[in-house]
Amino acid sequence: MNPIVTVQEAVTAFADFMEPTAAELDAIELEMPAILADVDLIDAQIIALNHKPNELDTRRVRRAFGRVLAVRRELANRAADDMAGGAA
């Protein structure tokens, strides 16, 4: 019979190396508006699923989807501007 042992030491031994770098944290902060817009869209969709959808639910989901598209467009344009800024 084999004893059950924990591998906690092996899992936590590399915890310091698994922390996000400053560049990764900056990228997350840059994309935070898109993340929050996605969360708002999901919230609106969940609200619409909890009962019989009505006109208010439709508008709420449409508005949230519009915000997602606007934020994604802004991020894409910012990325394109950053790439074009280095060209001569």
PyMOL Python script that loads the backbone (N, CA, C, O; Angstrom):
from pymol import cmd

cmd.read_pdbstr("""\
ATOM      1  N   MET A   1       0.838  -1.168   0.000  1.00  0.00           N
ATOM      2  CA  MET A   1       0.000   0.000   0.000  1.00  0.00           C
ATOM      3  C   MET A   1       0.893   1.245   0.000  1.00  0.00           C
ATOM      4  O   MET A   1       1.824   1.352   0.799  1.00  0.00           O
ATOM      5  N   ASN A   2       0.598   2.181  -0.904  1.00  0.00           N
ATOM      6  CA  ASN A   2       1.389   3.393  -1.001  1.00  0.00           C
ATOM      7  C   ASN A   2       0.782   4.506  -0.141  1.00  0.00           C
ATOM      8  O   ASN A   2      -0.424   4.747  -0.196  1.00  0.00           O
ATOM      9  N   PRO A   3       1.609   5.173   0.643  1.00  0.00           N
ATOM     10  CA  PRO A   3       1.067   6.275   1.448  1.00  0.00           C
ATOM     11  C   PRO A   3       0.775   7.487   0.556  1.00  0.00           C
ATOM     12  O   PRO A   3       1.441   7.715  -0.454  1.00  0.00           O
ATOM     13  N   ILE A   4      -0.221   8.241   0.956  1.00  0.00           N
ATOM     14  CA  ILE A   4      -0.559   9.464   0.238  1.00  0.00           C
ATOM     15  C   ILE A   4       0.294  10.593   0.814  1.00  0.00           C
ATOM     16  O   ILE A   4       0.266  10.850   2.018  1.00  0.00           O
ATOM     17  N   VAL A   5       1.038  11.250  -0.041  1.00  0.00           N
ATOM     18  CA  VAL A   5       1.908  12.338   0.423  1.00  0.00           C
ATOM     19  C   VAL A   5       1.578  13.602  -0.348  1.00  0.00           C
ATOM     20  O   VAL A   5       1.025  13.547  -1.446  1.00  0.00           O
ATOM     21  N   THR A   6       1.908  14.697   0.214  1.00  0.00           N
ATOM     22  CA  THR A   6       1.667  15.974  -0.439  1.00  0.00           C
ATOM     23  C   THR A   6       2.907  16.420  -1.196  1.00  0.00           C
ATOM     24  O   THR A   6       4.031  16.094  -0.815  1.00  0.00           O
ATOM     25  N   VAL A   7       2.698  17.150  -2.246  1.00  0.00           N
ATOM     26  CA  VAL A   7       3.808  17.685  -3.033  1.00  0.00           C
ATOM     27  C   VAL A   7       3.846  19.199  -2.900  1.00  0.00           C
ATOM     28  O   VAL A   7       4.235  19.901  -3.834  1.00  0.00           O
ATOM     29  N   GLN A   8       3.446  19.696  -1.752  1.00  0.00           N
ATOM     30  CA  GLN A   8       3.378  21.136  -1.526  1.00  0.00           C
ATOM     31  C   GLN A   8       4.732  21.807  -1.746  1.00  0.00           C
ATOM     32  O   GLN A   8       4.804  22.889  -2.328  1.00  0.00           O
ATOM     33  N   GLU A   9       5.798  21.169  -1.284  1.00  0.00           N
ATOM     34  CA  GLU A   9       7.117  21.771  -1.441  1.00  0.00           C
ATOM     35  C   GLU A   9       7.477  21.902  -2.915  1.00  0.00           C
ATOM     36  O   GLU A   9       8.040  22.918  -3.321  1.00  0.00           O
ATOM     37  N   ALA A  10       7.166  20.908  -3.709  1.00  0.00           N
ATOM     38  CA  ALA A  10       7.484  20.960  -5.132  1.00  0.00           C
ATOM     39  C   ALA A  10       6.657  22.020  -5.844  1.00  0.00           C
ATOM     40  O   ALA A  10       7.149  22.662  -6.772  1.00  0.00           O
ATOM     41  N   VAL A  11       5.422  22.213  -5.433  1.00  0.00           N
ATOM     42  CA  VAL A  11       4.554  23.184  -6.081  1.00  0.00           C
ATOM     43  C   VAL A  11       4.955  24.600  -5.715  1.00  0.00           C
ATOM     44  O   VAL A  11       5.008  25.474  -6.581  1.00  0.00           O
ATOM     45  N   THR A  12       5.236  24.835  -4.445  1.00  0.00           N
ATOM     46  CA  THR A  12       5.546  26.200  -4.001  1.00  0.00           C
ATOM     47  C   THR A  12       7.006  26.551  -4.167  1.00  0.00           C
ATOM     48  O   THR A  12       7.380  27.707  -3.968  1.00  0.00           O
ATOM     49  N   ALA A  13       7.840  25.603  -4.523  1.00  0.00           N
ATOM     50  CA  ALA A  13       9.262  25.896  -4.669  1.00  0.00           C
ATOM     51  C   ALA A  13       9.513  26.897  -5.797  1.00  0.00           C
ATOM     52  O   ALA A  13      10.490  27.645  -5.746  1.00  0.00           O
ATOM     53  N   PHE A  14       8.659  26.924  -6.801  1.00  0.00           N
ATOM     54  CA  PHE A  14       8.860  27.800  -7.945  1.00  0.00           C
ATOM     55  C   PHE A  14       7.919  28.998  -7.941  1.00  0.00           C
ATOM     56  O   PHE A  14       7.784  29.680  -8.957  1.00  0.00           O
ATOM     57  N   ALA A  15       7.274  29.262  -6.824  1.00  0.00           N
ATOM     58  CA  ALA A  15       6.286  30.338  -6.759  1.00  0.00           C
ATOM     59  C   ALA A  15       6.894  31.695  -7.086  1.00  0.00           C
ATOM     60  O   ALA A  15       6.234  32.518  -7.722  1.00  0.00           O
ATOM     61  N   ASP A  16       8.128  31.954  -6.674  1.00  0.00           N
ATOM     62  CA  ASP A  16       8.757  33.248  -6.957  1.00  0.00           C
ATOM     63  C   ASP A  16       8.944  33.458  -8.461  1.00  0.00           C
ATOM     64  O   ASP A  16       8.858  34.585  -8.950  1.00  0.00           O
ATOM     65  N   PHE A  17       9.195  32.391  -9.179  1.00  0.00           N
ATOM     66  CA  PHE A  17       9.415  32.513 -10.609  1.00  0.00           C
ATOM     67  C   PHE A  17       8.109  32.608 -11.388  1.00  0.00           C
ATOM     68  O   PHE A  17       8.122  32.953 -12.570  1.00  0.00           O
ATOM     69  N   MET A  18       6.997  32.309 -10.754  1.00  0.00           N
ATOM     70  CA  MET A  18       5.707  32.316 -11.432  1.00  0.00           C
ATOM     71  C   MET A  18       4.991  33.655 -11.313  1.00  0.00           C
ATOM     72  O   MET A  18       3.912  33.820 -11.883  1.00  0.00           O
ATOM     73  N   GLU A  19       5.553  34.606 -10.598  1.00  0.00           N
ATOM     74  CA  GLU A  19       4.935  35.918 -10.455  1.00  0.00           C
ATOM     75  C   GLU A  19       5.000  36.663 -11.783  1.00  0.00           C
ATOM     76  O   GLU A  19       5.968  36.505 -12.527  1.00  0.00           O
ATOM     77  N   PRO A  20       3.987  37.473 -12.093  1.00  0.00           N
ATOM     78  CA  PRO A  20       4.024  38.223 -13.351  1.00  0.00           C
ATOM     79  C   PRO A  20       5.127  39.276 -13.322  1.00  0.00           C
ATOM     80  O   PRO A  20       5.432  39.862 -12.283  1.00  0.00           O
ATOM     81  N   THR A  21       5.700  39.493 -14.471  1.00  0.00           N
ATOM     82  CA  THR A  21       6.738  40.509 -14.593  1.00  0.00           C
ATOM     83  C   THR A  21       6.087  41.885 -14.674  1.00  0.00           C
ATOM     84  O   THR A  21       4.870  42.002 -14.810  1.00  0.00           O
ATOM     85  N   ALA A  22       6.908  42.916 -14.588  1.00  0.00           N
ATOM     86  CA  ALA A  22       6.397  44.282 -14.689  1.00  0.00           C
ATOM     87  C   ALA A  22       5.770  44.522 -16.064  1.00  0.00           C
ATOM     88  O   ALA A  22       4.763  45.221 -16.175  1.00  0.00           O
ATOM     89  N   ALA A  23       6.357  43.950 -17.095  1.00  0.00           N
ATOM     90  CA  ALA A  23       5.805  44.104 -18.445  1.00  0.00           C
ATOM     91  C   ALA A  23       4.438  43.426 -18.561  1.00  0.00           C
ATOM     92  O   ALA A  23       3.533  43.961 -19.202  1.00  0.00           O
ATOM     93  N   GLU A  24       4.288  42.265 -17.952  1.00  0.00           N
ATOM     94  CA  GLU A  24       3.001  41.570 -17.983  1.00  0.00           C
ATOM     95  C   GLU A  24       1.942  42.346 -17.208  1.00  0.00           C
ATOM     96  O   GLU A  24       0.794  42.427 -17.645  1.00  0.00           O
ATOM     97  N   LEU A  25       2.312  42.913 -16.072  1.00  0.00           N
ATOM     98  CA  LEU A  25       1.376  43.725 -15.306  1.00  0.00           C
ATOM     99  C   LEU A  25       0.975  44.979 -16.074  1.00  0.00           C
ATOM    100  O   LEU A  25      -0.182  45.396 -16.019  1.00  0.00           O
ATOM    101  N   ASP A  26       1.924  45.582 -16.790  1.00  0.00           N
ATOM    102  CA  ASP A  26       1.612  46.753 -17.622  1.00  0.00           C
ATOM    103  C   ASP A  26       0.647  46.385 -18.741  1.00  0.00           C
ATOM    104  O   ASP A  26      -0.262  47.153 -19.057  1.00  0.00           O
ATOM    105  N   ALA A  27       0.840  45.213 -19.340  1.00  0.00           N
ATOM    106  CA  ALA A  27      -0.055  44.768 -20.409  1.00  0.00           C
ATOM    107  C   ALA A  27      -1.461  44.522 -19.872  1.00  0.00           C
ATOM    108  O   ALA A  27      -2.446  44.840 -20.539  1.00  0.00           O
ATOM    109  N   ILE A  28      -1.557  43.959 -18.672  1.00  0.00           N
ATOM    110  CA  ILE A  28      -2.866  43.733 -18.062  1.00  0.00           C
ATOM    111  C   ILE A  28      -3.543  45.069 -17.782  1.00  0.00           C
ATOM    112  O   ILE A  28      -4.736  45.231 -18.038  1.00  0.00           O
ATOM    113  N   GLU A  29      -2.779  46.025 -17.254  1.00  0.00           N
ATOM    114  CA  GLU A  29      -3.341  47.347 -16.966  1.00  0.00           C
ATOM    115  C   GLU A  29      -3.804  48.041 -18.242  1.00  0.00           C
ATOM    116  O   GLU A  29      -4.819  48.738 -18.236  1.00  0.00           O
ATOM    117  N   LEU A  30      -3.070  47.854 -19.329  1.00  0.00           N
ATOM    118  CA  LEU A  30      -3.443  48.447 -20.605  1.00  0.00           C
ATOM    119  C   LEU A  30      -4.746  47.847 -21.129  1.00  0.00           C
ATOM    120  O   LEU A  30      -5.558  48.553 -21.726  1.00  0.00           O
ATOM    121  N   GLU A  31      -4.944  46.560 -20.909  1.00  0.00           N
ATOM    122  CA  GLU A  31      -6.143  45.880 -21.391  1.00  0.00           C
ATOM    123  C   GLU A  31      -7.290  45.885 -20.388  1.00  0.00           C
ATOM    124  O   GLU A  31      -8.347  45.318 -20.669  1.00  0.00           O
ATOM    125  N   MET A  32      -7.112  46.507 -19.230  1.00  0.00           N
ATOM    126  CA  MET A  32      -8.148  46.497 -18.199  1.00  0.00           C
ATOM    127  C   MET A  32      -9.476  47.083 -18.683  1.00  0.00           C
ATOM    128  O   MET A  32     -10.517  46.528 -18.333  1.00  0.00           O
ATOM    129  N   PRO A  33      -9.510  48.170 -19.465  1.00  0.00           N
ATOM    130  CA  PRO A  33     -10.805  48.649 -19.959  1.00  0.00           C
ATOM    131  C   PRO A  33     -11.543  47.598 -20.792  1.00  0.00           C
ATOM    132  O   PRO A  33     -12.767  47.490 -20.708  1.00  0.00           O
ATOM    133  N   ALA A  34     -10.813  46.830 -21.587  1.00  0.00           N
ATOM    134  CA  ALA A  34     -11.446  45.777 -22.386  1.00  0.00           C
ATOM    135  C   ALA A  34     -11.950  44.655 -21.494  1.00  0.00           C
ATOM    136  O   ALA A  34     -13.021  44.100 -21.740  1.00  0.00           O
ATOM    137  N   ILE A  35     -11.201  44.321 -20.473  1.00  0.00           N
ATOM    138  CA  ILE A  35     -11.625  43.275 -19.549  1.00  0.00           C
ATOM    139  C   ILE A  35     -12.902  43.698 -18.839  1.00  0.00           C
ATOM    140  O   ILE A  35     -13.841  42.911 -18.727  1.00  0.00           O
ATOM    141  N   LEU A  36     -12.941  44.936 -18.359  1.00  0.00           N
ATOM    142  CA  LEU A  36     -14.124  45.430 -17.656  1.00  0.00           C
ATOM    143  C   LEU A  36     -15.331  45.525 -18.586  1.00  0.00           C
ATOM    144  O   LEU A  36     -16.456  45.255 -18.167  1.00  0.00           O
ATOM    145  N   ALA A  37     -15.105  45.908 -19.847  1.00  0.00           N
ATOM    146  CA  ALA A  37     -16.210  45.962 -20.812  1.00  0.00           C
ATOM    147  C   ALA A  37     -16.756  44.557 -21.077  1.00  0.00           C
ATOM    148  O   ALA A  37     -17.967  44.372 -21.200  1.00  0.00           O
ATOM    149  N   ASP A  38     -15.866  43.574 -21.163  1.00  0.00           N
ATOM    150  CA  ASP A  38     -16.308  42.180 -21.340  1.00  0.00           C
ATOM    151  C   ASP A  38     -17.127  41.710 -20.134  1.00  0.00           C
ATOM    152  O   ASP A  38     -18.129  41.013 -20.290  1.00  0.00           O
ATOM    153  N   VAL A  39     -16.695  42.093 -18.944  1.00  0.00           N
ATOM    154  CA  VAL A  39     -17.426  41.715 -17.734  1.00  0.00           C
ATOM    155  C   VAL A  39     -18.820  42.348 -17.747  1.00  0.00           C
ATOM    156  O   VAL A  39     -19.802  41.694 -17.396  1.00  0.00           O
ATOM    157  N   ASP A  40     -18.907  43.622 -18.150  1.00  0.00           N
ATOM    158  CA  ASP A  40     -20.210  44.285 -18.232  1.00  0.00           C
ATOM    159  C   ASP A  40     -21.129  43.588 -19.233  1.00  0.00           C
ATOM    160  O   ASP A  40     -22.325  43.434 -18.985  1.00  0.00           O
ATOM    161  N   LEU A  41     -20.562  43.168 -20.364  1.00  0.00           N
ATOM    162  CA  LEU A  41     -21.354  42.451 -21.361  1.00  0.00           C
ATOM    163  C   LEU A  41     -21.864  41.127 -20.803  1.00  0.00           C
ATOM    164  O   LEU A  41     -23.034  40.785 -20.976  1.00  0.00           O
ATOM    165  N   ILE A  42     -20.993  40.390 -20.141  1.00  0.00           N
ATOM    166  CA  ILE A  42     -21.410  39.114 -19.561  1.00  0.00           C
ATOM    167  C   ILE A  42     -22.482  39.335 -18.495  1.00  0.00           C
ATOM    168  O   ILE A  42     -23.441  38.570 -18.409  1.00  0.00           O
ATOM    169  N   ASP A  43     -22.320  40.376 -17.689  1.00  0.00           N
ATOM    170  CA  ASP A  43     -23.343  40.688 -16.673  1.00  0.00           C
ATOM    171  C   ASP A  43     -24.691  40.974 -17.331  1.00  0.00           C
ATOM    172  O   ASP A  43     -25.724  40.494 -16.864  1.00  0.00           O
ATOM    173  N   ALA A  44     -24.683  41.751 -18.408  1.00  0.00           N
ATOM    174  CA  ALA A  44     -25.930  42.070 -19.101  1.00  0.00           C
ATOM    175  C   ALA A  44     -26.561  40.810 -19.689  1.00  0.00           C
ATOM    176  O   ALA A  44     -27.781  40.648 -19.657  1.00  0.00           O
ATOM    177  N   GLN A  45     -25.728  39.922 -20.222  1.00  0.00           N
ATOM    178  CA  GLN A  45     -26.255  38.682 -20.781  1.00  0.00           C
ATOM    179  C   GLN A  45     -26.832  37.778 -19.695  1.00  0.00           C
ATOM    180  O   GLN A  45     -27.854  37.125 -19.906  1.00  0.00           O
ATOM    181  N   ILE A  46     -26.187  37.739 -18.548  1.00  0.00           N
ATOM    182  CA  ILE A  46     -26.696  36.922 -17.442  1.00  0.00           C
ATOM    183  C   ILE A  46     -28.035  37.465 -16.952  1.00  0.00           C
ATOM    184  O   ILE A  46     -28.962  36.702 -16.681  1.00  0.00           O
ATOM    185  N   ILE A  47     -28.128  38.790 -16.842  1.00  0.00           N
ATOM    186  CA  ILE A  47     -29.390  39.397 -16.414  1.00  0.00           C
ATOM    187  C   ILE A  47     -30.505  39.029 -17.394  1.00  0.00           C
ATOM    188  O   ILE A  47     -31.624  38.722 -16.982  1.00  0.00           O
ATOM    189  N   ALA A  48     -30.194  39.061 -18.688  1.00  0.00           N
ATOM    190  CA  ALA A  48     -31.198  38.731 -19.700  1.00  0.00           C
ATOM    191  C   ALA A  48     -31.595  37.254 -19.631  1.00  0.00           C
ATOM    192  O   ALA A  48     -32.727  36.903 -19.965  1.00  0.00           O
ATOM    193  N   LEU A  49     -30.684  36.398 -19.204  1.00  0.00           N
ATOM    194  CA  LEU A  49     -30.996  34.968 -19.114  1.00  0.00           C
ATOM    195  C   LEU A  49     -31.804  34.610 -17.878  1.00  0.00           C
ATOM    196  O   LEU A  49     -32.441  33.557 -17.842  1.00  0.00           O
ATOM    197  N   ASN A  50     -31.790  35.469 -16.865  1.00  0.00           N
ATOM    198  CA  ASN A  50     -32.452  35.151 -15.600  1.00  0.00           C
ATOM    199  C   ASN A  50     -33.963  35.284 -15.659  1.00  0.00           C
ATOM    200  O   ASN A  50     -34.649  34.813 -14.751  1.00  0.00           O
ATOM    201  N   HIS A  51     -34.498  35.901 -16.681  1.00  0.00           N
ATOM    202  CA  HIS A  51     -35.945  36.048 -16.814  1.00  0.00           C
ATOM    203  C   HIS A  51     -36.294  36.204 -18.294  1.00  0.00           C
ATOM    204  O   HIS A  51     -35.410  36.200 -19.151  1.00  0.00           O
ATOM    205  N   LYS A  52     -37.552  36.338 -18.577  1.00  0.00           N
ATOM    206  CA  LYS A  52     -37.966  36.519 -19.961  1.00  0.00           C
ATOM    207  C   LYS A  52     -37.405  37.852 -20.466  1.00  0.00           C
ATOM    208  O   LYS A  52     -37.716  38.904 -19.908  1.00  0.00           O
ATOM    209  N   PRO A  53     -36.579  37.814 -21.522  1.00  0.00           N
ATOM    210  CA  PRO A  53     -35.955  39.051 -22.015  1.00  0.00           C
ATOM    211  C   PRO A  53     -36.999  40.084 -22.442  1.00  0.00           C
ATOM    212  O   PRO A  53     -38.049  39.744 -22.989  1.00  0.00           O
ATOM    213  N   ASN A  54     -36.686  41.334 -22.181  1.00  0.00           N
ATOM    214  CA  ASN A  54     -37.561  42.429 -22.583  1.00  0.00           C
ATOM    215  C   ASN A  54     -36.734  43.483 -23.319  1.00  0.00           C
ATOM    216  O   ASN A  54     -35.543  43.283 -23.561  1.00  0.00           O
ATOM    217  N   GLU A  55     -37.352  44.582 -23.668  1.00  0.00           N
ATOM    218  CA  GLU A  55     -36.671  45.625 -24.437  1.00  0.00           C
ATOM    219  C   GLU A  55     -35.491  46.207 -23.663  1.00  0.00           C
ATOM    220  O   GLU A  55     -34.456  46.509 -24.257  1.00  0.00           O
ATOM    221  N   LEU A  56     -35.630  46.367 -22.361  1.00  0.00           N
ATOM    222  CA  LEU A  56     -34.539  46.906 -21.546  1.00  0.00           C
ATOM    223  C   LEU A  56     -33.325  45.988 -21.588  1.00  0.00           C
ATOM    224  O   LEU A  56     -32.192  46.458 -21.692  1.00  0.00           O
ATOM    225  N   ASP A  57     -33.556  44.687 -21.509  1.00  0.00           N
ATOM    226  CA  ASP A  57     -32.456  43.725 -21.589  1.00  0.00           C
ATOM    227  C   ASP A  57     -31.756  43.808 -22.945  1.00  0.00           C
ATOM    228  O   ASP A  57     -30.529  43.765 -23.028  1.00  0.00           O
ATOM    229  N   THR A  58     -32.547  43.927 -23.991  1.00  0.00           N
ATOM    230  CA  THR A  58     -31.974  44.032 -25.335  1.00  0.00           C
ATOM    231  C   THR A  58     -31.090  45.262 -25.451  1.00  0.00           C
ATOM    232  O   THR A  58     -29.979  45.190 -25.976  1.00  0.00           O
ATOM    233  N   ARG A  59     -31.584  46.385 -24.960  1.00  0.00           N
ATOM    234  CA  ARG A  59     -30.789  47.619 -25.007  1.00  0.00           C
ATOM    235  C   ARG A  59     -29.533  47.508 -24.147  1.00  0.00           C
ATOM    236  O   ARG A  59     -28.465  47.980 -24.537  1.00  0.00           O
ATOM    237  N   ARG A  60     -29.663  46.887 -22.985  1.00  0.00           N
ATOM    238  CA  ARG A  60     -28.524  46.744 -22.079  1.00  0.00           C
ATOM    239  C   ARG A  60     -27.423  45.905 -22.727  1.00  0.00           C
ATOM    240  O   ARG A  60     -26.247  46.263 -22.661  1.00  0.00           O
ATOM    241  N   VAL A  61     -27.801  44.798 -23.346  1.00  0.00           N
ATOM    242  CA  VAL A  61     -26.812  43.935 -24.006  1.00  0.00           C
ATOM    243  C   VAL A  61     -26.212  44.649 -25.210  1.00  0.00           C
ATOM    244  O   VAL A  61     -25.001  44.588 -25.422  1.00  0.00           O
ATOM    245  N   ARG A  62     -27.044  45.327 -26.004  1.00  0.00           N
ATOM    246  CA  ARG A  62     -26.550  46.045 -27.180  1.00  0.00           C
ATOM    247  C   ARG A  62     -25.572  47.146 -26.778  1.00  0.00           C
ATOM    248  O   ARG A  62     -24.538  47.324 -27.421  1.00  0.00           O
ATOM    249  N   ARG A  63     -25.897  47.886 -25.715  1.00  0.00           N
ATOM    250  CA  ARG A  63     -25.029  48.958 -25.238  1.00  0.00           C
ATOM    251  C   ARG A  63     -23.704  48.398 -24.721  1.00  0.00           C
ATOM    252  O   ARG A  63     -22.640  48.948 -25.004  1.00  0.00           O
ATOM    253  N   ALA A  64     -23.773  47.303 -23.963  1.00  0.00           N
ATOM    254  CA  ALA A  64     -22.555  46.681 -23.441  1.00  0.00           C
ATOM    255  C   ALA A  64     -21.691  46.144 -24.579  1.00  0.00           C
ATOM    256  O   ALA A  64     -20.466  46.256 -24.539  1.00  0.00           O
ATOM    257  N   PHE A  65     -22.329  45.560 -25.593  1.00  0.00           N
ATOM    258  CA  PHE A  65     -21.569  45.061 -26.744  1.00  0.00           C
ATOM    259  C   PHE A  65     -20.922  46.216 -27.499  1.00  0.00           C
ATOM    260  O   PHE A  65     -19.798  46.090 -27.985  1.00  0.00           O
ATOM    261  N   GLY A  66     -21.624  47.336 -27.600  1.00  0.00           N
ATOM    262  CA  GLY A  66     -21.047  48.516 -28.237  1.00  0.00           C
ATOM    263  C   GLY A  66     -19.823  49.017 -27.492  1.00  0.00           C
ATOM    264  O   GLY A  66     -18.843  49.432 -28.109  1.00  0.00           O
ATOM    265  N   ARG A  67     -19.877  48.980 -26.154  1.00  0.00           N
ATOM    266  CA  ARG A  67     -18.712  49.394 -25.366  1.00  0.00           C
ATOM    267  C   ARG A  67     -17.539  48.451 -25.586  1.00  0.00           C
ATOM    268  O   ARG A  67     -16.393  48.893 -25.675  1.00  0.00           O
ATOM    269  N   VAL A  68     -17.817  47.157 -25.674  1.00  0.00           N
ATOM    270  CA  VAL A  68     -16.747  46.188 -25.936  1.00  0.00           C
ATOM    271  C   VAL A  68     -16.087  46.494 -27.273  1.00  0.00           C
ATOM    272  O   VAL A  68     -14.860  46.518 -27.372  1.00  0.00           O
ATOM    273  N   LEU A  69     -16.895  46.729 -28.297  1.00  0.00           N
ATOM    274  CA  LEU A  69     -16.332  47.026 -29.615  1.00  0.00           C
ATOM    275  C   LEU A  69     -15.533  48.322 -29.601  1.00  0.00           C
ATOM    276  O   LEU A  69     -14.465  48.392 -30.208  1.00  0.00           O
ATOM    277  N   ALA A  70     -16.037  49.355 -28.914  1.00  0.00           N
ATOM    278  CA  ALA A  70     -15.349  50.640 -28.865  1.00  0.00           C
ATOM    279  C   ALA A  70     -13.999  50.519 -28.155  1.00  0.00           C
ATOM    280  O   ALA A  70     -13.002  51.084 -28.606  1.00  0.00           O
ATOM    281  N   VAL A  71     -13.973  49.787 -27.053  1.00  0.00           N
ATOM    282  CA  VAL A  71     -12.719  49.625 -26.314  1.00  0.00           C
ATOM    283  C   VAL A  71     -11.728  48.796 -27.118  1.00  0.00           C
ATOM    284  O   VAL A  71     -10.540  49.117 -27.166  1.00  0.00           O
ATOM    285  N   ARG A  72     -12.211  47.731 -27.747  1.00  0.00           N
ATOM    286  CA  ARG A  72     -11.317  46.906 -28.576  1.00  0.00           C
ATOM    287  C   ARG A  72     -10.764  47.716 -29.755  1.00  0.00           C
ATOM    288  O   ARG A  72      -9.593  47.580 -30.111  1.00  0.00           O
ATOM    289  N   ARG A  73     -11.619  48.567 -30.363  1.00  0.00           N
ATOM    290  CA  ARG A  73     -11.158  49.413 -31.462  1.00  0.00           C
ATOM    291  C   ARG A  73     -10.076  50.370 -30.974  1.00  0.00           C
ATOM    292  O   ARG A  73      -9.066  50.567 -31.649  1.00  0.00           O
ATOM    293  N   GLU A  74     -10.287  50.962 -29.804  1.00  0.00           N
ATOM    294  CA  GLU A  74      -9.306  51.889 -29.246  1.00  0.00           C
ATOM    295  C   GLU A  74      -7.977  51.191 -28.982  1.00  0.00           C
ATOM    296  O   GLU A  74      -6.916  51.744 -29.273  1.00  0.00           O
ATOM    297  N   LEU A  75      -8.029  49.975 -28.430  1.00  0.00           N
ATOM    298  CA  LEU A  75      -6.795  49.230 -28.189  1.00  0.00           C
ATOM    299  C   LEU A  75      -6.097  48.863 -29.491  1.00  0.00           C
ATOM    300  O   LEU A  75      -4.872  48.940 -29.584  1.00  0.00           O
ATOM    301  N   ALA A  76      -6.867  48.466 -30.492  1.00  0.00           N
ATOM    302  CA  ALA A  76      -6.270  48.113 -31.789  1.00  0.00           C
ATOM    303  C   ALA A  76      -5.637  49.330 -32.442  1.00  0.00           C
ATOM    304  O   ALA A  76      -4.549  49.238 -33.010  1.00  0.00           O
ATOM    305  N   ASN A  77      -6.316  50.475 -32.365  1.00  0.00           N
ATOM    306  CA  ASN A  77      -5.754  51.697 -32.942  1.00  0.00           C
ATOM    307  C   ASN A  77      -4.491  52.122 -32.202  1.00  0.00           C
ATOM    308  O   ASN A  77      -3.533  52.586 -32.821  1.00  0.00           O
ATOM    309  N   ARG A  78      -4.486  51.967 -30.884  1.00  0.00           N
ATOM    310  CA  ARG A  78      -3.304  52.319 -30.106  1.00  0.00           C
ATOM    311  C   ARG A  78      -2.132  51.419 -30.473  1.00  0.00           C
ATOM    312  O   ARG A  78      -0.999  51.885 -30.588  1.00  0.00           O
ATOM    313  N   ALA A  79      -2.402  50.140 -30.656  1.00  0.00           N
ATOM    314  CA  ALA A  79      -1.352  49.201 -31.045  1.00  0.00           C
ATOM    315  C   ALA A  79      -0.835  49.525 -32.440  1.00  0.00           C
ATOM    316  O   ALA A  79       0.369  49.446 -32.686  1.00  0.00           O
ATOM    317  N   ALA A  80      -1.726  49.887 -33.352  1.00  0.00           N
ATOM    318  CA  ALA A  80      -1.311  50.245 -34.704  1.00  0.00           C
ATOM    319  C   ALA A  80      -0.488  51.523 -34.704  1.00  0.00           C
ATOM    320  O   ALA A  80       0.482  51.636 -35.454  1.00  0.00           O
ATOM    321  N   ASP A  81      -0.865  52.490 -33.869  1.00  0.00           N
ATOM    322  CA  ASP A  81      -0.106  53.731 -33.769  1.00  0.00           C
ATOM    323  C   ASP A  81       1.284  53.471 -33.202  1.00  0.00           C
ATOM    324  O   ASP A  81       2.260  54.080 -33.638  1.00  0.00           O
ATOM    325  N   ASP A  82       1.372  52.563 -32.225  1.00  0.00           N
ATOM    326  CA  ASP A  82       2.670  52.231 -31.649  1.00  0.00           C
ATOM    327  C   ASP A  82       3.584  51.570 -32.670  1.00  0.00           C
ATOM    328  O   ASP A  82       4.789  51.823 -32.697  1.00  0.00           O
ATOM    329  N   MET A  83       2.998  50.717 -33.513  1.00  0.00           N
ATOM    330  CA  MET A  83       3.790  50.051 -34.530  1.00  0.00           C
ATOM    331  C   MET A  83       4.197  51.009 -35.636  1.00  0.00           C
ATOM    332  O   MET A  83       5.317  50.931 -36.140  1.00  0.00           O
ATOM    333  N   ALA A  84       3.305  51.911 -36.020  1.00  0.00           N
ATOM    334  CA  ALA A  84       3.598  52.848 -37.107  1.00  0.00           C
ATOM    335  C   ALA A  84       4.558  53.942 -36.644  1.00  0.00           C
ATOM    336  O   ALA A  84       5.245  54.544 -37.469  1.00  0.00           O
ATOM    337  N   GLY A  85       4.618  54.205 -35.360  1.00  0.00           N
ATOM    338  CA  GLY A  85       5.473  55.259 -34.840  1.00  0.00           C
ATOM    339  C   GLY A  85       6.948  54.988 -35.067  1.00  0.00           C
ATOM    340  O   GLY A  85       7.736  55.930 -35.149  1.00  0.00           O
ATOM    341  N   GLY A  86       7.342  53.733 -35.170  1.00  0.00           N
ATOM    342  CA  GLY A  86       8.750  53.404 -35.360  1.00  0.00           C
ATOM    343  C   GLY A  86       9.182  53.378 -36.820  1.00  0.00           C
ATOM    344  O   GLY A  86      10.377  53.315 -37.108  1.00  0.00           O
ATOM    345  N   ALA A  87       8.217  53.427 -37.755  1.00  0.00           N
ATOM    346  CA  ALA A  87       8.573  53.361 -39.171  1.00  0.00           C
ATOM    347  C   ALA A  87       9.011  54.719 -39.661  1.00  0.00           C
ATOM    348  O   ALA A  87       8.528  55.749 -39.189  1.00  0.00           O
ATOM    349  N   ALA A  88       9.922  54.719 -40.605  1.00  0.00           N
ATOM    350  CA  ALA A  88      10.420  56.006 -41.122  1.00  0.00           C
ATOM    351  C   ALA A  88      10.075  56.150 -42.578  1.00  0.00           C
ATOM    352  O   ALA A  88      10.406  57.163 -43.194  1.00  0.00           O
TER     353      ALA A  88
END
""", "prot")
cmd.dss("prot")
cmd.show_as("cartoon", "prot")
cmd.util.cbc("prot")
cmd.orient("prot")
